[in-house]
Amino acid sequence: MTRLKIINLETGNQPIFNDDKSVGIIFNGEIYDFREIKKELESQGYNFKTKSDTELILRAYEAYGLKRLDYFQGMFAVAIWNIHEKKLFLARDRVGQKPLYYYQDGHRFIFVSEIKAILCCPDVERKIDLVALDDYLNYGYIPGQRKIYKHIWSYKSRTWAQKAKDEWCARGPAYRASGSPKVRNDPGKI
């Protein structure tokens, strides 16, 4: 995996796992208030192996669960895999500065922060979405979550999604982990 590393160039490689390797994270972005959050977590007994904001998100997830995302100041797209619970959690920042795209064709689910990463897969269908093309020709852009390629979508800003047991649980426009999220089988409707 290749990624741009701003903070902690030496040890910021991804994915990063927690101590027992039960939770892993990949992250694109920057948490602006990570130093303050890190001090808070260290005061609660959490130890850090890196100086990266990626590990910070992982430790905050361990400490607070999903609700901590409401308080991060920054721009990000993040994926957290919980091995014991077999849950994949995806989230995008409040303003939507960091993109989060996905491809789903009935056989697999691919998530990325750049569409060209999806197109690197040789057997990914590259059909043009004619509705998206029509929107682009009429408006000069493609509104909503639809992208120019069929089966490629983007998550809205301030959205999180969680997949467990082949069911999608989506919440937006905020990350609030409380309440009863709607359950869907298709992340394209999130």
N, C-alpha and C positions, 0 to 999 in steps of 0.2 A: 504494500500500500504506500502511496506517495501522498504527502500533504504538506502544505505551507505551514511552517512552524514559526511563530512570532515569539512566544514566551518559552524559555527552556529548550533551546535548540539541541542540547545534548541528550536529554532523556524524555523528550516529548513525543516519542514514537507511539503509534497507535496500531491496534487497539490497546487500551490500558485495562487491566483487570484488578479487582479488589484482592485482598490478601488470600482468600481461599479459592480464588478463580471462579467464583459463582456468578459474578456480575462483570460484564465487559462493556466498554464504551468506545464509540468513535464520535468525533466532534469536529465541526468546522465553525470557526468563529473566534470570538474573544469575549471574555467576561471582564468588564471594566473594573468591577469592585471585588475582584478575586482575592486581593490581599486582605481586605477586611473580613471576607467570608472565611478565608483560610485561618486567620487568627481565631475566629469564633469556633471553628471546628477543632483546631488544635487545643483550645481551652477545654473542649469536651473529651479530649483524649484521642482524637484521630491523628494518625501519623501519616506523613506524606513522603513518598519515595522520589517524587519529582517536584519541580517548581511550576508545573504546567496547569493551566486552567482546565484542561481535560480531566486530570485527576481530581481537581477540586469539585467538578460536577459529580463525579463518581462518588466521592466521599459525602457530598451533600445529599445525594440520592440515598446513600446508606443511612445517613442520620435522619433525614426528614421525609424521604419518599418523594413523590412527584410534586408535592406542594411547594417545594423550594424554588421551582422554576418561575413562580410568580414574582420572585424577588430579585432574580438576577438582573443586573444592569449590563446590557451588552447585545451583541449580535451573534446569532448562532443557529445552527441546525445540528441536532444531536440524536444519536441512536444508542439506546441502552438495552443490552440483552441480559435477562435474568435466567440463568441456566436451570436453577431449581424449579422456578415457576413456569419455565418455558414461555416467557413473555418477551416480546419485542416492543419497546417503547420508542416512538419518534416524536420530536418536537421542533418547532420553529420559533424564532424570536418574535417579540411583540410587533415590531415594525415590518418584519419580513425582509430585512437586509440580506440575510443568508438564505439562499433558496434551498428547497428540499423537494426533489422530484422523485417519482417512482414509476415503475413499469410493472404491469400485471397482465398476464395473458392466460390465466387459468392453470398454468403449470408452475409458475414461479412468481416471486415478488422481488424486485430489485429496487433499492433506494440509493440515491446519489445526491450530490450537491451541484453536479453539472450534467446536462443531458448527454454530452458527448461520451461520458463514461458508460451510459447505457448503450449507446450506439457502438461501443467497442466490442460488445458481445456479438459474435458473428451470426448467431441464430435469432437475434431480436428482429421482429418484423418492423420494417421501416415504411409502413403505409402512411400516406398523408391523410390527416383528418380533414375531410372536405368542409365540415362545418367550421373548423378552426381557420382553414384557408379562406373561406368566405368572410369570416369575421375580420381577418387580417386585411383582406382586400377592401372591405367596406370601411373599417375604422382605423386602419393603420397599426393595429395591435390586436392581440387575442385576449379578450376579457376572461376573467374567472380562472379556473384551475386547468382548463383544457390547454394543450400544447399542440404544436403543428403536427406531431406524430400521433397516430392512434395508439392507445394503450399507455401513453406517457402523460402523466398528470403532475400537478404541483400541489403541495399543501399550502393552505392560506397562512398568512402571518397569524401569530397567537393561537396556533392550533397544535394539539397533541393527538396522537393516535397510539393505540396499544393493541397488539395482536396476541391472543392466547387461544389455543385450541381451535385454530382456523376461524375465529370470530374477531371482527374488528370492533373495538370500542373507541369512539371518537368524541372529542370534546373541543369546542371552540365557541367563541373566539378567544377564550382564555384557557389557562392550563389547570384551572381548579380541579383538584383531585377529589373534592367532595361532591356530593350530589349524585344523581343517577344518570350517567352518560347513555346515549343511545347506542344500541348494538347493531352493527351492520356487517355484512359479509363482503362489501365492496368498498375499499378505501377511496375509490374514485368519487364517492358521494359525500366525503367528509368535508 
